[in-house]
Protein backbone atom coordinates (compact mmCIF):
# COMPACT_ATOMS: atom_id res chain seq x y z
CA UNK A 1 0.00 0.00 0.00
CA UNK A 2 2.86 2.39 0.75
CA UNK A 3 4.23 1.83 -2.71
CA UNK A 4 0.86 2.62 -4.28
CA UNK A 5 0.59 5.88 -2.33
CA UNK A 6 4.12 6.88 -3.35
CA UNK A 7 3.37 6.20 -7.02
CA UNK A 8 0.07 8.10 -6.81
CA UNK A 9 1.89 11.05 -5.25
CA UNK A 10 4.49 11.05 -8.04
CA UNK A 11 1.82 10.87 -10.74
CA UNK A 12 -0.24 13.65 -9.17
CA UNK A 13 2.80 15.87 -8.79
CA UNK A 14 3.34 15.94 -12.56
CA UNK A 15 -0.36 16.27 -13.33
CA UNK A 16 -0.74 19.14 -10.85
CA UNK A 17 2.24 20.97 -12.34
CA UNK A 18 0.74 20.68 -15.81
CA UNK A 19 -2.74 21.66 -14.60
CA UNK A 20 -1.44 24.67 -12.66
CA UNK A 21 0.46 25.91 -15.71
CA UNK A 22 -2.66 25.45 -17.83
CA UNK A 23 -4.81 27.43 -15.38
CA UNK A 24 -2.32 30.27 -15.10
CA UNK A 25 -1.90 30.41 -18.88
CA UNK A 26 -5.67 30.41 -19.47
CA UNK A 27 -6.73 32.69 -16.64
CA UNK A 28 -3.86 35.18 -16.81
CA UNK A 29 -2.43 36.54 -13.56
CA UNK A 30 -4.23 34.67 -10.78
CA UNK A 31 -3.72 34.15 -7.06
CA UNK A 32 -3.28 30.78 -5.37
CA UNK A 33 -6.85 30.56 -4.10
CA UNK A 34 -8.13 31.24 -7.64
CA UNK A 35 -5.91 28.47 -8.99
CA UNK A 36 -7.13 26.06 -6.33
CA UNK A 37 -10.76 26.95 -7.04
CA UNK A 38 -10.31 26.46 -10.81
CA UNK A 39 -8.58 23.09 -10.28
CA UNK A 40 -11.45 21.96 -8.02
CA UNK A 41 -13.98 22.97 -10.68
CA UNK A 42 -12.10 20.71 -13.10
CA UNK A 43 -12.14 17.79 -10.67
CA UNK A 44 -8.63 18.13 -9.23
CA UNK A 45 -8.41 19.00 -5.58
CA UNK A 46 -4.84 19.14 -4.33
CA UNK A 47 -4.30 19.83 -0.66
CA UNK A 48 -3.47 23.46 -0.01
CA UNK A 49 0.08 22.51 0.99
CA UNK A 50 0.49 20.49 -2.22
CA UNK A 51 -0.68 23.41 -4.34
CA UNK A 52 1.64 25.94 -2.74
CA UNK A 53 4.55 23.48 -2.85
CA UNK A 54 3.94 23.06 -6.60
CA UNK A 55 3.63 26.82 -7.13
CA UNK A 56 6.91 27.37 -5.28
CA UNK A 57 8.68 24.71 -7.37
CA UNK A 58 7.29 26.12 -10.64
CA UNK A 59 8.39 29.61 -9.64
CA UNK A 60 11.84 28.36 -8.64
CA UNK A 61 12.09 26.63 -12.02
CA UNK A 62 11.16 29.91 -13.74
CA UNK A 63 7.95 28.51 -15.20
CA UNK A 64 5.95 31.03 -13.17
CA UNK A 65 6.67 34.46 -11.79
CA UNK A 66 4.82 36.07 -8.93
CA UNK A 67 3.92 39.56 -7.79
CA UNK A 68 1.81 41.08 -5.05
CA UNK A 69 -1.53 42.68 -5.86
CA UNK A 70 -4.81 43.60 -4.24
CA UNK A 71 -8.08 41.71 -4.67
CA UNK A 72 -11.21 42.63 -2.75
CA UNK A 73 -9.22 44.74 -0.32
CA UNK A 74 -6.76 41.92 0.41
CA UNK A 75 -3.16 41.72 -0.69
CA UNK A 76 -2.51 38.46 -2.51
CA UNK A 77 0.34 36.83 -4.35
CA UNK A 78 -0.45 36.51 -8.05
CA UNK A 79 1.16 34.14 -10.51
CA UNK A 80 1.71 34.50 -14.23
CA UNK A 81 3.27 32.09 -16.69
CA UNK A 82 6.65 32.83 -18.23
CA UNK A 83 7.92 31.95 -21.69
CA UNK A 84 9.76 29.02 -20.09
CA UNK A 85 6.50 27.98 -18.43
CA UNK A 86 4.65 28.02 -21.74
CA UNK A 87 7.36 25.87 -23.31
CA UNK A 88 7.25 23.50 -20.34
CA UNK A 89 3.45 23.25 -20.53
CA UNK A 90 3.61 22.49 -24.25
CA UNK A 91 6.25 19.78 -23.69
CA UNK A 92 4.35 18.24 -20.76
CA UNK A 93 1.09 18.22 -22.74
CA UNK A 94 2.80 16.49 -25.67
CA UNK A 95 4.31 13.90 -23.33
CA UNK A 96 0.96 13.37 -21.64
CA UNK A 97 -0.74 12.71 -24.99
CA UNK A 98 2.07 10.31 -25.99
CA UNK A 99 1.81 8.36 -22.72
CA UNK A 100 -2.00 8.29 -22.86
CA UNK A 101 -1.94 6.88 -26.40
CA UNK A 102 0.59 4.24 -25.38
CA UNK A 103 -1.56 3.20 -22.42
CA UNK A 104 -4.57 2.91 -24.73
CA UNK A 105 -2.57 0.64 -27.06
CA UNK A 106 -1.62 -1.45 -24.03
CA UNK A 107 -5.29 -1.90 -23.15
CA UNK A 108 -5.52 0.64 -20.33
CA UNK A 109 -7.97 2.94 -22.05
CA UNK A 110 -10.79 1.86 -19.78
CA UNK A 111 -9.36 0.76 -16.39
Secondary structure as the mmCIF struct_conf table of DSSP 4:
data_model
#
loop_
_struct_conf.conf_type_id
_struct_conf.id
_struct_conf.beg_label_comp_id
_struct_conf.beg_label_asym_id
_struct_conf.beg_label_seq_id
_struct_conf.end_label_comp_id
_struct_conf.end_label_asym_id
_struct_conf.end_label_seq_id
HELX_RH_AL_P HELX_RH_AL_P1 UNK A 2 UNK A 27
BEND BEND1 UNK A 29 UNK A 29
STRN STRN1 UNK A 30 UNK A 31
HELX_RH_AL_P HELX_RH_AL_P2 UNK A 32 UNK A 41
TURN_TY1_P TURN_TY1_P1 UNK A 42 UNK A 43
HELX_RH_AL_P HELX_RH_AL_P3 UNK A 48 UNK A 60
TURN_TY1_P TURN_TY1_P2 UNK A 61 UNK A 62
BEND BEND2 UNK A 63 UNK A 63
STRN STRN2 UNK A 64 UNK A 71
TURN_TY1_P TURN_TY1_P3 UNK A 72 UNK A 73
STRN STRN3 UNK A 74 UNK A 81
HELX_RH_AL_P HELX_RH_AL_P4 UNK A 83 UNK A 105
TURN_TY1_P TURN_TY1_P4 UNK A 106 UNK A 107
BEND BEND3 UNK A 109 UNK A 109
#
